[in-house]
Amino acid sequence: MKNTINEFFPFTTSIAVLFLTGCNILTPKIDRTFSPPENGRTVKITVDVPDIAELSPMKVMYRSNLCRKTYNNNEVPTYTVSGFNSEIVLLEKESHSSLYSAELPYRGGGKCDWQLSNITLRMTLKINNHFSKDITGVVGTGVIVIFDNNQPQRVGKKPINKKDDFYIIADYFPWVDTPFKNDKNISLWLYGEELYLYYKSRDAQQITWKPIIHPNIVVYSEYPAERKTEGVSTIYSYPDGTKSSNRDGKPDYKKLLSFIKE
């Protein structure tokens, strides 16, 4: 087992992001040095990346109850939160396979005894003319795994509890979205049941995300007006030629699943 966090994360940049506003930090600067114990517990994160997709660097958050931050807000009494230490980790390709992986220590060690709190994985589709020649941006989807009782940076639905090692297998579809009629800003989404899937694990040593992307089941959407108009809804066009409109801002995921052929 390597004994420094820099050996685990050779491409990382340490960052601390504070999402609270209107607060004055009262505590001194926290020591964010990592020193994982030798032969300590680890978790291996693996992602099976289809050729049509791109994997973003993994965001890893460590928290510390020893090194806490104290905040003073004019509207509420002084309060403290667990210290936080964020890393960006590049998953490495495993030989000639489609698998990318990284191994993380549960204990980051150091003076603050950093503990693994959560990870965020994100994937996007590659822009190509297979979907539309006019695409200007991409929107990804992802997975968040929580390892302690702290909230992740991106808060969503209640996480699914998992015991032992586990696989995350889910279906995804390309979604080409034109936000307004004649709009030149067309987005390509990697669309799943949720923007992010949330899981919670206490003891996993291996976690694998295997997204199943269906490149030939594409949904197109367009808002049929040049600006927001009362009574007008986005129109979604599905692979079978049917069209539907709704105001919830996303395609019918169950309908897309119905086009998958066994």
N, C-alpha and C positions, 0 to 999 in steps of 0.2 A: 504494500500500500504506500503510495507516495504521501509525503508528510507535509506538503504545503498546498494551499488552494490554488496557487499560481501554476503548479504542475498539473492540477486537474483542469484548470481553465487557462490555457496558454494564450488565448486570444481575447481575454476579457478586459472590460473596463469597468471598474467599480463605480457604481452610482448609487445615490440615495435620493429617492423621489418622495417629496412630501406633498400629500394631496389635501392637507388642511390649509385653509386660508385665514387670515386675520389673527394668526397666532404668533407669539414671541417665544422662541426656543430659549429655555433657561439653562439647560444642561451644557457642559462643555462638549467639545468635539469627541465623537465616539471612535474608539480604536477599531477599525474595520479589517485588521490583519487576520488572515485565516491561518490555521495550523491544525489540519485534521489529524486525529490520532492514527498512529500507524496500525494497519490491519483492522481499522474500524469498519463499521457497517456502511454499506454503500447501496445505491439503487441504480440500476442500469435502465436508461430511457432509450427506447428504440422506436424509430418511425420508418414505416415502409412507404417510400415516396414514389408514386407513379411517374412515368416519363413526362406526362402532360403537366406536372405540377412542380412547384418550387417550395422548399422548406425554409422558413426564416430561422435565424438563430434563436435558441431557446432562452427565455428569461427565467432566471432562477432567483428566488428570494430566500434569504436566511434571516431569522429573527433571534433576538437575545433578550432574556428576562433579567440578565445581570446588568447589561448596559441599556438603560431605559432613557427615553427622552421625556422631558417635562415641558408642558406648554402652558402658557398663560393667555387666556382669552378674556376679553372684557365682559363677555356675556355669560360665561360659566366659570366655576372655580378652577384653580390650577389642577391639572391632571397629567398622568404619565401614560406612555404607551411603550410597548416592547421596541427596542432598537431594531433597525432594519438595515440590511446589507444586500444589495442587488448585484447580480452578475449576468452578463450576456455570454452564452456558451454556444459555440459552433458544434453541431453534431457531425461526426466524421463518418464517411462512407466506408462500409464494410466490404473489402475486396471488390469483386465485380458484381455485387448484388445491388438490389434497390434499397437496402437497409442502411439507415444512418443512426448512429448511436453515440451516447456519452454516459460516463459513469460518474455519479455524484456522491460525495460523502454526506451521510446524515448529520454528522457533527462537523461543523467547520472549525471548531476549537478557537484558539486565540484567547486573548484576555477576556473577551466577552462571551466565550463559549457559544459561538454561533450554532444555531440548529436549523436544519432544512425546513422551510415553511411551505413553499409552493413552487410549482413550475408552470410556465405557459408555453405551449407549442402552437405554432401558426403556420398555415400552408395556403398558398395561392395558386391559381392556374397561370400557366404561361400565356402571354398574349400571342395569338397567332390568327391568321385569316380563316382558320377553320370555323370560328364562331362569328366573327365580324371583322371587317377591315378597318372599322372606324373606332375601335376600342381605345379609350384614352387612359383608363385606370383600372386597377384590380382591387377587389375586396376579398380578404381571406377569411378562413374559418379556423377553429382551433380546439384545443383541449387544455383544461386547467386541472391540475392535480394538487390537492391540498394535503399536507402531511401533519398539520398541527391544528390548534383551535383558533388561529388567527384568520381574519378575512384576507382573501387575495386582493391584489390591486384592482382587478376587474371583478366586480361583484355581480353575480347572476343568480341562477336558480339554485335551489338546495342541492348540494352535491350528492352523488350516488356513492354510498359506502361500499368499499371493496376490501376483501380479506385476501391475504397472500398475493402472489403474482397474478397479473391479469392482462387481458387483451382488450383493446377498444376497437371494435369493428363497426363502421358506420358507412352508410351510402351518401354520396354527394353528387351534385349535378351542376353543370354550367348554367349560369343565369346571366343573360345579356340585358342590361337595364338602360333605357333611355328615359331620364327623369322628366323631361318635358318634350312636347312636340317640337321638332326641328332643333333640339338641343344637340350640340356637338360633344358634350361630355358624356360619353357612353361607358358604362362600367361593366366589367366582367367579374361576376361573383362565383366563388366556389360555395355552393349553397347546400346546407345540410339541415337537419331537423332543428338545430339551434346554432346561433352564431358561435358559441363556445359550449362544449360539453364539460360538465363539472364532475369531478370524482374526489373521493377522500380515501386515503390509505394510511394505515399506521405501520404496516409490516411488510409491504411489498419490496422485493429486491430486484424484480424485473417488471417493467411496464412497457407494453408495446401498443402503439397506435397504428392501425392498418386502415386507412381510408380507402373505400372502394368508390372510385370516380367513374361515372357513366358519361363519357364524352359525346355519345350520340343521342342522349336524352337531354336536349337543350330547351330551356324555357326563355322566351323573349317577353319583355314588358315595355310599355310606353304609356306615359301619361298623355292623353289625347287633347292637350291644350298647352298653350305656350306659357301659362302661369297657373298657379293654384286657383281653381274655380269651384265655387260652391256646387255640390251635387255631381261633380265629376270624379271618377275613380280610375286608378291605373288599370290598364287592360293587359292581361297575361295570355300569351299564345303558347300552346303546348304542342308536343311533337305530332299528335294525331290531328292537328288542325283546329282543335276546339279553342275557343277563347272564353275568358271569364274576367269579371272585374270584381275587385274588392278594395276595401279601405284599410286593411291591416298592414299594408306595405310589404307583403312578401308573397311568393307563389305558394300554391297548394302542395305541400311536401308529400302528403299521402297520394295525391294524384300522380306525382312524378314517380313514386315507388311502384305504382300500378303498371308503368311502362317497362319495368325490368322483366326480361324474359328469363325463365329458369333454364 
